[in-house]
Amino acid sequence: MGDRLFVLMQYLLPKHLISRLVGMLAHSSIPVIKDPFIRAFVKHFKVNMAEAERQNPTDYDSFNDFFTRSLKLDARPIDHHPKHLACPVDGAISQIGKITGQSLFQAKDHEFNLTSLLGGNSDLAKPFIDGDFATIYLAPKDYHRIHMPCDGQLTHMVHVPGELFSVNKATAGQVPSLFARNERVVAIFETEFGPMAMVLVGAMIVASVETVWAGLVCPKGQVVSQFNYGHQEPIVLHRGEEMGHFKLGSTVVLCLPKGVSQWPKELSAGTTTRLGQMLAELT
């Protein structure tokens, strides 16, 4: 009953307004606001500050600065094996497996559509039909910067306006097409094995999503915004390099073409992941 009430409340609450208000609070640099907020967060979610570049909670300019904190250089070793795909984030596997036609498994009794996930562009979706996907959920305590699984050249970015439902396990099990209805940023990279889609899914209380090439990707009404990077100076990011971050956490959906990779058998729903570990073996 608790989970059902939580999901019902999300349908009723003004999620965008709440997220923007919390975002304003999280941006505050006033010590009497930010410092107790950060300390309480660290204590409640048991954040491991020992691996952070700045370990003192009061050393951050704002809660957003703390939430998007950088780690020590040796905190997350990156798997550089040429036949491996590195995990792009800290988190936990929500689902992992095959894309059946255009259907991605979300939770029991729920799937979502590939073309819808990528913003309604069937041309962008075509290479991933019958491919592979991994959905990784970032909990509040996790490191929230997103890094490249392999070398890639950016070809497209799509900002898709939408809802801001929570993306936790309870909501994923009850809200149909959750990841294809929440606000999200789609990044398509060309790699040595073909195209790769990284979808950064927003959620309730997530104030914004940023990428290293476009900065803050802001909501622009209800219009899908598409950006083609094929006719300018190439944007190339290398394995392990940062590609973006969430201001308050959410989910990354990674899509790969058919037949280019295999997921390790030990990865399944609920498995904890760490940035840089082997996520897939390229075939």
TANOR-V450524 format. One line per field, one symbol per residue. ss: DSSP state (@ for helix, = for strand, . for the rest). phi: phi as a letter, one per 20 degrees, with the letter a starting at -180 (. if undefined). Layout:
# TANOR-V450524
ss=???
phi=???
This chain:
# TANOR-V450524
ss=.@@@@@@@@@@@..@@@@@@@@@@@@....@@@@@@@@@@@@@@@...@@@=....@@@...@@@@@...=............===....========.=..=====..====@@@@....@@@@@.....======.......===....=========..=.....@@@@.....@@@.=.========..========......====...===.......====.......==....======...======....===........==....=====.
phi=.ffffgfgfffeffffffffffffffefdfgfefffffgffgffelfeffeffdeegeeefafffffegedggefcgefdffdddefebfrbfebbqeeemdddfdagmcccefffgenneffffgfdfmecbcddeefgfffdedcffafadfdbccddfrfcfgdfgfffecdflgfecfgbcdcddecfdofcdddeefbgmffacccfedmfeefcmddfddcddecbggddddgnffdrbeeneabddddcffmdbcegffebgnffdcgnffdbdfd
